[in-house]
Amino acid sequence: MENIWQNHKSSVIAVGVLVAAILSSLVIVPETQQGVVIRAGEPVRVINRFDPRQEFGETGAGVSWRIPLYERVQMVDRRILDLDMEGETVLSNDQQRLEVNAYARYRIFDPVLFVERARSEGNLTDQLEPILSSALRQELGRRTFASLLTAERGNAMTNIRDTLDAEARGYGAQIIDVRIKRADLPEGRPLTAAFERMRSEREEEAATIRAGGSRDAQIIRAEAEANAAEIYANAYNQDPGFYDFYRAMESYRRTFGPARQGEDPENVGESSVILSPDNEYLRQFRGGR
């Protein structure tokens, strides 16, 4: 072995150097990453660049090459990433202090611009968090707390997303979505006072609706009675005798007939009415004379 080493020492060293050079020139870029090749401090090309039109597995990920010692590769995530904002206090339009937790989801679509301006995901987060907080304060400050419980909340989130996206694109990132995880009033008296005010507003609204319904019912009832009176008058003018007979029959039915809807049958028929056969009320029993 010593003789072999002595005779082929230079060859073994050369092979070792060659293998080390080949290995150092290889770079493996997984499907979840984009490899930015940087030469002399400047990005020169991208391995496995994000392209929404490409199918998974056909994006150029895998083994690639670089010039050892002259080029280096910085990995940039090509997945959808999260930006969390915890425990922000926001003042709504109706002067309610809200405890808001929000998050944004983004993707790095231009890794070269990202490397040039943000350099790392941590720096990008530091740049976007104040913008998200400011946009959230501005947008929610224009709206009431109650509006956040309606479809108007979606419009607010869209506006915040557009504002944040305009800034993120300067760093090679795209904001996909912004959502509020939690928007609550602070615990204690402010929360209780807000609930009481909301209850009073709903009770006042209910009273207004009931008053309007009662008014409409009275109008409808008056119009119906007027129409009935007009119909009765027309019937009387056409045949006074028949009209008189009809009204007498209605009176007899109500007086002597069975219990009507809503009346207690046990209480019907307990009273006695004694009338003379010549009484005017009974004239229809005498043939209308």
BAZAKOL-54102 format. One record per residue: x, z, y of N, C-alpha, C, O, CB in turn; residue in three letters. Coordinates in steps of 0.1 Angstrom, whole numbers, plus 5000, padded with zeros to 4 digits. Glycine has a CB too. Layout:
BEGIN
XZYXZYXZYXZYXZYALA/...
END
This chain:
BEGIN
500850004988500050005000500950005013500549935023499150125000MET/502050085012502950085023503549955026503649905038504050195022GLU/503849885015504449745017503449655023503749565031504949695003ASN/502149665018501149575023500949605038500849505046499849595016ILE/500849735041500649765055501849715064501649665075500549925057TRP/503049735059504249685067504249535068504549485079505449735060GLN/503849465057503849315058502749255066502849155072503849265044ASN/501549325066500349265072499849355084498649345087499249245062HIS/500749435089500249535100499649455112498649495116501449615104LYS/500349365116499849285128498549215125497649205134500849185132SER/498449165113497149095109495949185108494849155113497349025096SER/496249305103495149405102494749455116493549465118495649525093VAL/495749475124495349515138494649405145493649435152496649555146ILE/495049285143494349175150492949165145491949135153495149035147ALA/492749175132491349165126490549285132489349265135491349175111VAL/491149405132490349515138489949495152488849535156491249645136GLY/490949445160490549415174489449315175488649325184491849365182VAL/489549215167488549105167487149155163486149125170488948995157LEU/487149245153485849305149485349395160484149385163486049385136VAL/486149475166485749555177485249475189484249515195486849645182ALA/485849365192485449275203484049215200483249205208486449165205ALA/483949175187482649115183481549215184480449185189482749055169ILE/481849335179480749435179480449475194479249505197481249565172LEU/481449485202481149525216480449415224479849445234482449565223SER/480549295219479849185226478449165221477649095228480649055223SER/478049235211476649235206475849335213476349445216476649255191LEU/474549295216473649395222472249365215471849255213473549375237VAL/471649475211470349465204469249515214469249625218470349545191ILE/468349425217467249455226465949465218465549365213467149345237VAL/465349585217464049595210462849525217462949485229463749745207PRO/461749515210460549455216460049525228459449475237459449445205GLU/460349655228459749745239460649745251460249815261459549885234THR/461749675251462649685263462949545268462849445261463949755259GLN/463449535281463949415287465449445290465749545296463149375300GLN/466349365286467749385288468149305300468149185300468549345276GLY/468649375311469149305323470649305322471349415322468649375336VAL/471249185321472649175320473249175334472949095342473049045312VAL/474149275336474749295349476249255349476949315341474549445354ILE/476649165358478049125358478549155372478049105382478148965355ARG/479649235372480249275385479249335395479249315407480949155391ALA/478249415389477349485397476149405401475249455408477949525410GLY/476049275397474949185400474149145388474849105378475449065408GLU/472849155387472049105376472148955375472048885385470549145377PRO/472548905363472648755361471648695352471348575354474048735356VAL/471148775343470148715334469348835327469748945328470748625323ARG/468148795321467348895315467048855300466748735297465948915322VAL/467248955291466948925277465548995274465349105277468048995268ILE/464748915268463348965264462549005276461949105277463449085255ASN/462548915286461748935298460248935295459748865286462048815309ARG/459549025302458149035300457348905304457648865316457549155307PHE/456548855296455748745299454448755292454348755279456448605294ASP/453348775299452048805293451548685284450648705276450948835303PRO/452048565286451648455278452248445265451848365256451948325286ARG/453348525262454048515249453348615240452948725243455448545251GLN/453348575227452848665217453848765213455048745214452348585204GLU/453348875207454248985202455148925191454648865182453549105198PHE/456448955192457348905182458048765186458848725178456748895169GLY/457548705197458148575201458648585215458648485222457048475200GLU/459148695219459548725233461048715235461548735246459048855237THR/461848695224463348685226464048815224465248825227463648635240GLY/463348915218463949045215464849025203464748925195462949155212ALA/465849115201466749105189468149115194468549175204466448985181GLY/469049045187470449045189470748935200470348825200471249015176VAL/471648985210472048885220473548915223474149005216471248905233SER/474148845232475548855235475848885249475048865258476248715231TRP/477048945251477548975264479048975264479648975253477049115270ARG/479648965276481048965277481549105277481249175287481548875289ILE/482349155267482749295267483549325280484349245285483549325255PRO/483349445285484049505296483749435310483949485320485549495294LEU/483149315309482849245321481349245324480949235336483349095320TYR/480549255314479149255315478549385308479049425298478449135309GLU/477549435314476849555308475349525308474949435316477149685315ARG/474649585299473249565298472449685301472749795295472849515283VAL/471549675310470649795314469249765308468649665310470549815329GLN/468749865300467449845294466349885304466449995310467349925281MET/465349805304464149835313462949825304462649725297464049735325VAL/462149935305460949935296459949825300459649805312460250075297ASP/459349755290458449655292457049695288456049615289458749525285ARG/456849825284455549875281454749925294455349925304455649995271ARG/453549965292452750025303453150165304453150245294451150005300ILE/453550205316454050335319453050415328452150355334455450335326LEU/453250545328452350635335453050705347454250735346451750745326ASP/452250715357452750795369451650905372450550875376452850695382LEU/452051025369451151145371451251205384452451225389451351245359ASP/450151255390450151335402449351455399448151445397449551255414MET/449951575399449251695396448951785408449851795417450151775385GLU/447851845408447551955417447551915432448151995440448452065415GLY/447051805436447051765450445751815457444651805451447151615452GLU/445851875468444751925476444351825486445151785495445052065483THR/443051775486442551665494441351725502440551795496442251545486VAL/441251685514440051725523439151605523439451505529440551765537LEU/437951625518436951515518436251505532436551575541435851545507SER/435451395533434751365546433851475550433651495562434051235545ASN/433251555540432351665544433051795544432451905542431151665534ASP/434351785547435251905549435251995536435352115537434651985560GLN/435251935525435452005512436851995507437451885506434451965501GLN/437552105504438852095499438752075483438152155476439652235502ARG/439351965479439251925465440651945458441651905464438751785463LEU/440651995446441851995438441851865429440951855420441952125429GLU/442751775432442751645425443951625417445051645421442651535436VAL/443751585404444751535395444451385393443451355388444851615382ASN/445451305396445351155394446551105386447551165385445151085407ALA/446350985381447450915375447350765377446250715380447450945360TYR/448450695377448450545378449150495366450050555360449150505391ALA/448850375362449450305351450050175356449450095363448450275339ARG/451350155353452050035358452949975348453250035337452850085371TYR/453349855351454249775342455349715351455049665362453549675334ARG/456549715346457649645353457749505348458049465337459049715350ILE/457349415358457249265354458449185359458749075355455949205360PHE/459249245369460449175374461549275372461949345382460249135389ASP/462249275361463349375358464549355367465249455371463749365344PRO/464849235372465949215381465649285394466549355399466149055383VAL/464549265400464149325413464149475411464549555420462749275418LEU/463649525399463649665396465049725396465249835402462949695383PHE/465949655390467349705389467949705403468749795406468149625379VAL/467749605411468349595424467849695433468549755442468049455430GLU/466549735433465949825443465649965438465850065445464649765448ARG/465149975426464850105420465950165412466150285412463550105413ALA/466550085404467650115395467250195383467850175372468750195403ARG/466250285384465850365372464350395374463850395385466650485371SER/463750435363462250465363462050595371461050615378461750485349GLU/463050685371462950815379462950785393462150845401464050905375GLY/463750695398463750655412462450585416461950615427464950565416ASN/461950505407460650435410459550535411458750525420460350335399LEU/459550635402458550735403458650815416457550845422458650835391THR/459850845420460050915433459550835445459050895455461550955435ASP/459650705444459150625455457650605455457050605466459850485454GLN/457050605443455550575443454750695444453550685449455250505430LEU/455250815440454450935441453950965455452750995456455151055435GLU/454750965465454250995479453250885483452350925491455450995489PRO/453450765479452450655483451150685476450050665483453050515479ILE/451150715463449850745456449150865463447950865465450150775442LEU/449950975466449351085473448751055486447651095490450451195475SER/449450975494448950935508447750845506446750865514450050855515SER/447750745497446550665496445350745491444250715495446850545486ALA/445650835482444550925477443951005488442651015489445051015466LEU/444751065496444251145508443451065517442351105522445451215515ARG/443950945520443250855530441850815525440850815532444150735533GLN/441850765512440650705506439550815504438450795508440950635493GLU/439950925498439051035496438651105509437551165509439551135486LEU/439451095519439151155532437951085539437351145548440251165541GLY/437750965535436650885540435250905533434250855538436950735540ARG/435350985522434150995514433751135512434651225513434350925500ARG/432451165509432051295506432351335491432551245483430551305509THR/432251465489432451515475431451455466431751415454432451665475PHE/430151445470429051405462429251255458428851215447427751415469ALA/429851175467430051035464431051015452431050905446430550955476SER/431851105450432851095439432151105425432751085415433951205440LEU/430951155425430151165413429251045411428551035401429251285413LEU/429350935419428550815418429550695415430750715413427750795431THR/428850575415429650455413430650425424431550345423428750335411ALA/430450495436431350475447432750515444433750475450430750545459GLU/432850605434434250645430435050535425436250525427434050755419ARG/434450435418435150325413435750235425436850185424434250235405GLY/434950225435435450145447436650215453437650155457434350135457ASN/436650355454437750425459438950405451440050385456437350575460ALA/438850405438439950385429440550245430441750225430439550415414MET/439750145432440150015434441049995447442049935447439049915435THR/440550065458441250055470442650125469443650075474440450125481ASN/442650245462443950315460444850225452446050225455443650445454ILE/444350165442445250085433445849965441447049935440444450025421ARG/445049905449445549785457446649835467447649765469444349715465ASP/446449945473447450005483448750035475449849995480446950125490THR/448650095464449850135456450550015450451750005450449450235445LEU/449749915446450249795440451049715450452149655447449149705435ASP/450649715463451349635473452749695475453649615478450549645487ALA/452949825474454249885475455049865462456249845463454050035478GLU/454349885451455149875438455749735435456749725429454149905426ALA/455049635440455549495438456949475445457749395441454549395443ARG/457249555455458549545462459649605453460849585456458549625474GLY/459249675442460249725432460149655419460749695409460049875430TYR/459449545418459249465406458249525396458349495384460549465399GLY/457349615401456349675392454949635397454749595408456549825392ALA/454049635387452649605390451749725386451849775375452249475382GLN/450949765395449949875392448749825385448049735391449549955405ILE/448549865373447449815365446149895368445049835369447749825350ILE/446250025369445050105371445350235378446550285376444350125357ASP/444450295385444550425391443250505387442150445389444750425406VAL/443350625382442250705378442450845383443550895383441950695363ARG/441250915385441251055388440951135375439851105369440251095399ILE/441851215371441551295359440651415362439851455354442851345353LYS/440851465374440051595378439951595393440951575400440751715372ARG/438751625398438451645412437451755413436251735412437951515419ALA/437951875415437051995415437252075428438352065435437352085403ASP/436252145432436452245443437252365438437152395427435052285448LEU/437952425448438752545444437852655439436652665443439552595456PRO/438352735429437552845424437252945435438052965444438252905412GLU/436153015433435853125443434653095452433853015449437053165451GLY/434753145464433653135474433452985478432252945479433953215486ARG/434452905480434152765484433352695474432452615477435452695486PRO/433652715461432852645450431452695450430552615449433552675437LEU/431252825451429852885452429052835464427952795462429953035452THR/429752835475429052785487428652635486427652595491429952805500ALA/429552555480429252415479428052395469427152315472430452335473ALA/428052475458426852455449425552505456424552435454427152545437PHE/425652605464424452655471423952545481422752515482424652785478GLU/424852485488424552385497423952265490422952205495425752335506ARG/424552225479423952105472422652145466421752055466424952075460MET/422352265462421052305457420052295468418952245466421152445450ARG/420352345480419452345491419152205495417952175498420052425503SER/420152115495419851975499418951905489418051835493421251895499GLU/419151935476418251875466416851935467415851865465418851905452ARG/416752065470415352125471414652065483413452035483415452275472GLU/415452045494414851985506414451835503413351795508415851985518GLU/415251765496414851625492413651625483412851535485416051565485GLU/413551725474412451725465411151755473410051695470412651825454ALA/411251855482410051885491409651765499408451745500410452005500ALA/410551685504410251565512409551465503408551405507411451505518THR/410051445490409351355481407951405478407051315477410251335468ILE/407751535475406451585472405451565483404351525481406551735468ARG/405951595496405151575507404651435509403551405512405851625520ALA/405651335507405351195508404351155497403351075500406551115506GLY/404451215485403551185474402151235477401151165475403951235461GLY/402051355483400751415486400051335497398851305497400951555491SER/400851285507400351205518399751075512398651035516401351175528ARG/400551005504400150885498398850905489397950815489401250815489ASP/398751015482397651045474396351055482395251005479397851165465ALA/396451125494395351145503394851005508393750985510395751235514GLN/395850925512395550795517394750715507393750645510396750715522ILE/395350715494394650635484393250685481392350615479395550645471ILE/393150825480391850885478390850845489389650815486391951035477ARG/391250855501390350815512389950675512388750635514391050845526ALA/390950585508390550445507389650415496388750335497391850355505GLU/389850495485388950475473387550525476386550455473389450555461ALA/387450635483386150685487385450595497384250575496386250825494GLU/386250535506385650435515385050315508384050265511386650395526ALA/385850265498385450155490384150185482383250105481386550105481ASN/384150305477382950345469381750355478380650315474383250485462ALA/381950415490380750425499380250285503379050265504381150495512ALA/381250195505380850055508380049995496379049925499382049965512GLU/380550015484379849955473378450015471377449945469380649985460ILE/378350155473377050215472376150155483374950135481377150365474TYR/376650135495375850085506375349945503374149915505376550085520ALA/376249865498375849725494374749725483373749655483377049645490ASN/374949815473373949825462372649875468371549825464374449925451ALA/372649975477371350025483370649915491369449905490371650145492TYR/371449835498370749725506370149625497369149565501371849665516ASN/370849595485370249495476369049545469368049465467371349455467GLN/369049665464367849715457367749865459368349945451368049685442ASP/367149915470367050055473366450135461366850245459366250085485PRO/365450075455364750155444365750175432365750295427363550075439GLY/366450075428367350095417368450195421368950275413367949965413PHE/368950185433370050275438369550415437370250505433370450235452TYR/368350435442367750575442367650625428367950745425366350575449ASP/367250535418367050575404368450605398368650705391366450455396PHE/369450525402370850545396371350685401371950755393371750435400TYR/371250715414371750835419371050955413371651055411371650845434ARG/369750945410368951055404369451075390369551185386367451025404ALA/369750965383370150985369371551045368371851125360370250845362MET/372451015378373751075379373551225381374251305375374551015390GLU/372651255390372451405393371951475381372351585378371451415405SER/370951415374370451475362371551495351371551595345369251395356TYR/372351395350373451405340374351515343374751595334374151275339ARG/374751535355375651635359374951775358375651875355376151615373ARG/373651775360372951905360372551955346372852065342371751905369THR/372051855338371451895325372251845314372051885302370051845324PHE/373251755316374051695305375051785299375251905303374651565310GLY/375751735289376851815282378051845292378151785303377251745269PRO/378951925287380151955294380951835297381151745289380952065287ALA/381451825310382251715313383751745310384051865307382051685328ARG/384551645311385951665308386651765318386451765330386751535309GLN/387251865312387951975320387052095321387552195326388251915333GLY/385752095317384952205317384952285304385152225294383452165321GLU/384652415305384652495293383252475287382252515293384952645296ASP/383052425274381752405268380952535267379752535267381852345254PRO/381752655265381052775263380352825276379352905275382052885259GLU/380752775287380152825300379052725305378352755315381152835311ASN/378852615297377852525301376552565295376452595283378152375298VAL/375452565302374152595297373752745297372652775293374052545283GLY/374652825303374252965304373352995315372653095315375553045306GLU/373252905325372352925337371052855334370952755327372952875350SER/369952915339368552855338368052805351368252875362367552955332SER/367352695352366852645364365352625362364952545353367552505368VAL/364552685370363052675369362552595381362752645392362352815368ILE/361852485378361352395389359952365386359552355374362252275390LEU/359152345396357752295395357752155391358652075396356952325408SER/356852105383356751965379356551875391356951755391355651945369PRO/356051935402355851855414357051855423357051795434354651905422ASP/358151915419359351925427359951785430359951705421360452015421ASN/360351765442360951635446362151595437362351475435361351635461GLU/362851695433364051665425363751595412364551525406364851795422TYR/362551625407362051565394361151445395360451405385361351675386LEU/361251385406360251275409360551155399359551085396360351225423ARG/361751135395362051025386361451045372361150945365363550995385GLN/361151175368360451195356359051165357358351145347360651345352PHE/358551155369357151115371356950965375355950925380356551205383ARG/358050885372357950745374358350715389357950605393356550695371GLY/359050805396359450775409358450805420358650775431359850635411GLY/357250875416356250905426356451035432355751075441354850905419ARG/
END
